[in-house]
Amino acid sequence: MKLLARVLLIAAGVALVGAIGVLSYGGLEVWKQFIALSANRSMAFTNPVGLMIGGAALALLAGLLGGYALGQPRKPKEIAPPARPAEPELR
């Protein structure tokens, strides 16, 4: 595997872990709001929509980077040296 593919695969893994963390935190905020609403209480909450959109964007980035890394050729073709032009025949 080429170096670029490995770097992209590592970046995709980091972005995926970040997306899982952000989406988990957003889900926790939604759960806390649901619990407060079901108990007829009011509390100060952050709006989780931005967190959910950010987490989805990170997950999309992870998918794109991972797909690009896995789509790289395993063994790239060797570049042939340029052919020398044929010399004209002298008569």
C-alpha positions as CSV (number, residue, x, y, z in Angstrom):
1,M,0.0,0.0,0.0
2,K,1.4,3.4,-0.9
3,L,2.1,6.1,1.7
4,L,-0.7,8.4,0.5
5,A,-3.2,5.6,0.9
6,R,-2.0,4.8,4.4
7,V,-2.1,8.4,5.5
8,L,-5.6,8.8,4.1
9,L,-6.7,5.6,5.8
10,I,-5.4,6.9,9.2
11,A,-7.1,10.3,8.6
12,A,-10.3,8.5,7.8
13,G,-10.0,6.5,11.1
14,V,-9.4,9.6,13.1
15,A,-12.4,11.4,11.4
16,L,-14.6,8.4,12.1
17,V,-13.7,8.3,15.8
18,G,-14.4,12.0,16.0
19,A,-17.7,11.6,14.2
20,I,-18.7,8.9,16.7
21,G,-17.8,11.1,19.6
22,V,-19.6,14.2,18.3
23,L,-22.7,12.1,17.3
24,S,-22.7,10.4,20.7
25,Y,-22.6,13.8,22.5
26,G,-25.4,15.1,20.4
27,G,-27.4,12.0,21.1
28,L,-26.8,12.5,24.8
29,E,-28.1,16.1,24.6
30,V,-31.2,14.9,22.8
31,W,-31.8,12.3,25.4
32,K,-31.4,14.8,28.2
33,Q,-34.0,17.1,26.5
34,F,-36.4,14.1,26.1
35,I,-36.0,13.2,29.8
36,A,-36.6,16.8,30.9
37,L,-39.7,17.1,28.6
38,S,-41.2,13.8,29.9
39,A,-40.8,15.0,33.5
40,N,-42.4,18.4,32.7
41,R,-39.2,20.3,33.7
42,S,-37.4,23.0,31.9
43,M,-33.6,23.2,31.8
44,A,-31.1,25.1,29.8
45,F,-29.8,23.0,26.9
46,T,-27.6,23.5,23.9
47,N,-29.1,23.0,20.5
48,P,-28.0,19.6,19.3
49,V,-28.7,20.3,15.6
50,G,-25.3,21.7,14.9
51,L,-23.6,18.8,16.7
52,M,-25.6,16.3,14.6
53,I,-24.8,18.1,11.4
54,G,-21.1,18.4,12.3
55,G,-21.0,14.7,13.3
56,A,-22.6,13.7,10.0
57,A,-20.1,15.8,8.1
58,L,-17.2,14.2,9.9
59,A,-18.7,10.7,9.1
60,L,-19.0,11.8,5.4
61,L,-15.4,12.9,5.4
62,A,-14.3,9.7,7.0
63,G,-16.2,7.7,4.3
64,L,-14.7,9.7,1.5
65,L,-11.2,9.5,2.8
66,G,-11.5,5.8,3.5
67,G,-13.0,5.1,0.1
68,Y,-10.3,7.0,-1.6
69,A,-7.6,5.2,0.4
70,L,-9.0,1.8,-0.3
71,G,-9.4,2.7,-4.0
72,Q,-5.7,3.4,-4.5
73,P,-3.9,0.7,-6.5
74,R,-1.9,-1.7,-4.4
75,K,1.0,-2.0,-6.8
76,P,1.3,0.9,-9.1
77,K,2.6,0.4,-12.7
78,E,6.2,1.1,-13.2
79,I,6.9,4.0,-15.4
80,A,8.9,3.0,-18.5
81,P,11.8,5.2,-19.5
82,P,11.1,7.4,-22.5
83,A,11.8,5.7,-25.8
84,R,14.7,7.2,-27.8
85,P,13.8,8.4,-31.3
86,A,14.9,6.2,-34.1
87,E,18.1,7.4,-35.8
88,P,17.7,8.0,-39.5
89,E,19.6,5.6,-41.7
90,L,22.5,7.0,-43.7
91,R,23.1,5.7,-47.3
